[in-house]
Amino acid sequence: MMEMKCVAAVFSPTGTTAKVAAAVAEGTSLPVRTVDLCRQPEEETLDDGELLLAAVPVYGGRVPAVAKERLKNLHGRGPAIAVAVYGNRAYEDALLELKDTLTENGFTVVAAGAFIAEHNMVRSIAAGRPDESDLQKAGELGEKARKKLDDCKELKAVEVPGDPGYRDKKPGGGMAPHAGSKCVRCGACADACPVNAIPKDAPEKTEKNCIGCMRCVSICPQKARDLPAPVKMAVAGMLKAKCGRPLQPELFL
């Protein structure tokens, strides 16, 4: 196969998905160009010599709707790697949904992986992940995907778990964080919000289109934004009951 390049399309509001994607990309040993899906990308068709690496977090077992819509701006006829990153509960149908989205855009998903990261709402769940072992497995995914491409004469799609019935289910809504008394109205959260749910002239507010990605919480210099305390306690209690056992990465090749 011809010498390739890697295009990493990444939706990573709190940075953990980006860490996994970087490790996968490094494992391919290919030159990398990054497309930040936290912003609306230009519509483009990738060259046949470009490998698409699509990496997204999992929200309620699904691909975040905004990430899915932005991925639809990337078209191609070449190979792709699908990566889902979740908070140690379950990735459910997200990997299948991601694969289907890429396939509909013309790509052949030749490899896929599900990885664990700190939960974006309750950081004590899977704290410190992705860790060194996780990133090593991510690099392994990239390396094996590259070898598969080098050895193959014809692209063949990989099988991934998931229920095709996800298409008939409406994704759940996000839980919106709010600003507290520490807010100084600097506007950093409004500038960073992937869906423009924070008014620039009133950054202490959060609009209904918030997806609960927690980007504003992670980047606030004053640590002034978070979920309302009763909501966060309820979420933490539910997650701790379901996320007690540390899960491990899964690779599909």
N, C-alpha and C positions, 0 to 999 in steps of 0.2 A: 504494500500500500504506500501511496505517496506520503512524503513528510507532511505532518499535520500541524495545525495550531489548535489551541483550546480557547473557546469562548465561555467564560464562566458567568452565567446569568444567576444572580444571587439576590434573594429577598431575605435580609437579615437585620431586622429592626434593633435587636439588642446585641448583635455581634457574634453570637455563638454559631449560627449557621455559616457565617462567613469563615470562621476558623476551620470548620469541617471542610467547606468547599476549597479553601486554600490548600489543605492537606491532600485532598483528592487531586487537585490540579497539579500540585508538586509531584505527586506519584506518577503522573502521566509523562513527566519529563518533557513536556511540550511548552513552547512559548504561550503565554496566557494573556488574554485580553478580558477585562471584567466589565460586565453590564450590571449596574446597580438597579435592581428592581424596586427599590424604595422610591425611585423616581420613574416617571413614565419614559420608557425607552423609545428611541426612534424605530420605526418599522424598518426591518431589513431582512434580506435573504442571505444566509450564510453560504460561503463557498463550500464546494464539495470537500475541500481539504481542511475544513474546520470541524472540530469535535465540540458539540455543545454540552456543557456541564450545567445542569439546572438544579439549583439547591434552594429548598424552601423549608421553613418551619412548619410544624403541624399544629393546626388550631382545631380542637374538637374532632380529631380524626380526619380532617380534610385539609386540602391545600387552601391557604388564605385566598379568598376570592379576588382580591386586588392583584396578588402575585400571579394568579392564573390568567387574568385578563391581560396583564402586561407581558407574560410569556407568549401570548398569542401574536405579539408584534414580531416575534422571531420565527422565521421560516427557513426551511432547508431540506436537503435530500440526503444528508449524511448521518453519521452516528451521533448518539447522545448518551449521556450518563445522567440518571435521575437520582437525586439525593433528598431524603426527607429527614428532618431533625426534630426530635420530640422530647418532651419533658419527663421521660421515664414512666409514663402511664401506658400509652399504646399509640401506634401510628395508624391503626385501623385501615381505612381505605385510601389514605393520602398518597402512598407510593403508586398505587394503581391509577389514581386520578391524575397524578403528575405524568406518569407514563402515557396515559391516554391523551392528555393535553399535548404532549410533545409529538406523539404519533399523528394526531390530527393536523399538526403543523408541518408534517412531511418527514420528520426525523425517525430513525430506527433506534430505539433504546436498547443498547447492547449490554448495559450493565446498570446496576442500581444498588443503593444502600440505604439503610435506616440507621440513624445514629442518635445518641442520647446527649442532651445538654441540660443545663440548669433550667428549671421551669421558669418561664418569663414572668409569671405572676407571684410565685412563691419560690424565691431563690434558694431556700433551704432544701428543696426537692432536687435531687441529683446535683447538689452543690459541687462546684469545681469541675464539672464536665462541660464540654469534652475534655478529658484528661489525656495524658501522654499515650496511654493505651488506645483510647478512642481515635486519636489522631494518627497513630500508627496503622490502625485498621483502615482509616480513611485513605491513607497513602497507599495501602495495599490494594484498595479498590481501584484507585487510579492506575497503579502499576499493572494490575491484571487486566483492566479494561484496555489499556494500551497494547499489551501483549496479544490480547484477543484480536484486536484490530490489525496488528501487524501480521498475524498468522492466518487471518480469514481471507477468503476470496469473495465471499458474499456476506453482506450484513444480515445477521439474524437477531430478531428481538428476543430479549430475555423475559422469562415469566416472573411476575411478582405477585404477592398475596394481596387480597382485597376482594370486596363484594361489588360486582358491577352495578348492583342496585343503588349504589351511592348517588347515581345520577337522578334518582327519583326523590332524594332526600334534600331538604333545604338546609344549608349550613347554619349552624347556630350563630347568634350574635356575640360580639365581644363585650367584655366588662370594661367600662370606661374609668380610667383614673382621673382624679381631680387635683387641683392645686390647693395647698394649705396656706397657713399664715406666713410661711417662709418665702412665698413667691415674691419676687422683686420685679416681675413683668419684663424680664430681659428679652423674652421672645425666642430663646433658643429652642424651646419645645415646638413652637409654631413653625419655625424654619425646618425642623427635622421631621415633622409628622408626615408619614408616607401618604396619608389620605387627606391632608389639609383639614383635619378635624379640630384644630385649635386656632381661633381667630388671632391674627397678628395684633389687632388693636385691643384684644382682651384675652391675653394668654392664660389667664387664670380660669378660663372656661373650657369646656369640652363639648363639641357638637355631637349630634346623634349618629353621625357616620363613623365615629370612632370604632376601630376594629379590635381594641384591646391588645395591641402589639407590644405595648409598654416601652416603646422607644423613647417617649417623652420622659418616662420615669428614669430610664437608664442614663440619659444625657443631661438631665437637669443639674446645673452646677450648684444649686442651693439645696438639692434633695427635697424639693418642695412638692413633688407630685407623687401620688400613689393611689391605689384603690382605696375606697372608703374602708375604714377599719372593720366594720361588721362583715362586709363582703369578703375582705381578705381573710378573715378568720374562718368564714364558712368554706371558702375555696381551699384553704390550707387543711382544714379538717377532712374534707372530701378527698383531697389528693393524698394525704398521709395514709388514709385507709386503703387506697388503691395503688400506691407507689412505694410500698415498703421494700420490695426486693429490687436491688440494682439490676437493671437490664443491660444487655450487651449489644454491640452493633451487629447487624445482619447484612451480609453481602449477597448479591444475586448476580451471577455471571453466566 
